Amino acid sequence: MDKSQEGKMGRRDFMKAVIAAISGVIGAAIGLPAIAYVVGPALQKETDEWIRLGSVSKVEMNIPTLFKTVIEKQTGWINAEEEFSVYVLTTNSRDFVAMSNICTHLGCKVRWIPDQDGFFCPCHNGVFAKDGSVVSGPPPRPLDRFESKVEDGILFVKRG
Amino acid sequence: MILNLVNWLDDRFGWRAIWEAIFLRKIPHVNWFYTLGSATLFLAILQGVTGILLTLYYVPTPDHAYDSVVYISTQLPAGWFIRGLHHWGASAMVVVTVAHLLRVFLYGAYKYPREATWITGVFLFLIVIGFGFTGYLLPWDQKAYWATTVGTQIAGVAPVVGDWMLRIARGGDELSAVTLARFFGTHIWVLPASLATLVFVHLYLVIRIGITAVPSREEE
């Protein structure tokens, strides 16, 4: 170490600083793209789209009716078909409530059990009423609802 | 405060002595050719980092390998960059390794007491070639497929053991899902583990024995 020249940077310290700077540049040149590369897929938002469920005449009065449809989905490098299910409820045959069948607790699928007049989740015994409100169990909020519309007697929901 | 913490840690880890042994050791006055070993090490680390990143998305199955590579190159942010580094880094790795080997050979640096360093180096060179050979198949495109067909066929012409080696390499009679999976496993587990172990021994020997001076005509 060059201590004879106080305040002036010695040769060794200069080299240390240069090496540290170059290392920093190389680290950033790889590290920053790496972060973008790793988080990239997580930032992709699903686009909103209207999904055709079927004829509104299938919806029974006052009973949640299950509509199942298959949608194409591009996940990473795979084009997969995914089943998409929605429960539709109507109390007057004019206004329709489209509810997700995904439990609001931890994402398992709920099922409407007609005999017991409720939606039941098999994972942690969450129970929802026919309008989606929580009856018992751990779910923190009612079943999620989709925006819906009827065109020429065909029911659509918006998935976002 | 921070200095106290650093000293406290050093009391327990003793990293300063290791740091000094590695970076503050005495070396003869040498030239730039002596940086080729460090360059090889740098590239090996770069290949390790970019390779690990590639495994986040790559899948080694015939029906999806190529699609996942295309996904990395075209859909992911900086995917082309990470894969590009790994691709060109692979070629650079072979070039720099050979240059390093030639420098050691031409300077006679493999002689006593450095024979063990040289021998581990030769195995490291073979591992680098193995990385190149197994990695070349992974994109599973036409070039990869036929290069590996030819490469394994070459192993097949060896006398006596040839057919046996070909079948071991391919995991059967012809290139298949089994071939791709075993090349992938070799590329990301077997070879890196071997490389890391041998690099450790190689560097230990370099540091323990020290490096050679540039050979000269005069008696010193």
Interface residues (C-beta under 8 A of the other chain):
Chain A: I30 P33 A34 A36 Y37 V38 G40 P41 G76 W77 I78
Chain B: L46 V49 T50 L53 L56 Y57 V59 H64 D67 S68 V70 Y71 Q75 L76 P77 A78 G79 F81 I82 L85
